[in-house]
Amino acid sequence: MREQAGPREARLRPEFAARYPYLTPGVWVSAAVLSDQVVAALLGRPDGRFISRERALDPEHFEFRAGVTRRPGGPRRQEEA
């Protein structure tokens, strides 16, 4: 796999805006920041669930661009490289 330049970004798909009322759909944001916002909102709900093995940003709900594509078994974040 090859590396891409720049930080990983994500945006909420407009058709899923109702599930994430605290996010603005269609706006590119740092994927790390967006992930933190989603996790914080989930944990702040009375029925908040703990995310462990699933991704915080569901690829069905979000689009992604740029960033570094990691190799299987490679570091999970650029800072770990």
N, C-alpha and C positions, 0 to 999 in steps of 0.2 A: 504494500500500500504506500501511497505517496503522501507527503506532507503538504498542507496548504498553508498559506500565510495568513496571519491575522487571528484575532480571537474568535472563538466559536460564538455564533449568534443564533437566536431563535425568535420566532414570532408566532403568536396565537392565530390559528385559523379562525376567520370570522364566524363560521358555522358553530364553533364551540364557545363563543363569547359568553353565553349564559352560564356555563359551568365555572367560569373564572371572572366574576364581575369586577374584581380588583385589578384586572389587566386590560390593556388597550389592545384590541385585536389588530393585526396587520402591521404592527410597529416592530422593527428589528431592535432587539435588546441583547446585551450580553447573556449568553445561555446560562452562565453561572449565576448571575443576578436573578434572572427569571426563575431558575430552579430554586433559589433561596426563597423567593417570594411565594412560590407554589407550596413548598414544604412548610413555610411559616403559616400560611393560611390553613393548610390541612391540620397542622398540629394545634392551631388556635380554635378549631371548631370543637363543640361539645363531643361530637363523635369522631374527633380527629384520629386518624389511623397513623401508625408508624410506618414509614416507607423503609424497607430494608432491601429486598431483592429486585424491586421494580424501579424503573426510571421515574424520576420526579416529573419529567416532561414527556408525556405520552406522544410518540411519533405520529399517532393518528390525529392528535389535537394541535401539534406544533410543527412548523417548518424550520429547517436548519440550514445554515450556510457558513462557509469559511471554516476557520479553526484548523486544528491539527487532527488528522485522521490517525488514530493509534493502531499499532499492530497488535494482533492477539498476543496477550502476555506482556505487552509493553506498559509503560506508565499510564496511569489513568488521567493525569493532568500534566500540562506543560511544566508546571513548577517541579514535578517529580522527575522530569527528564534529566 
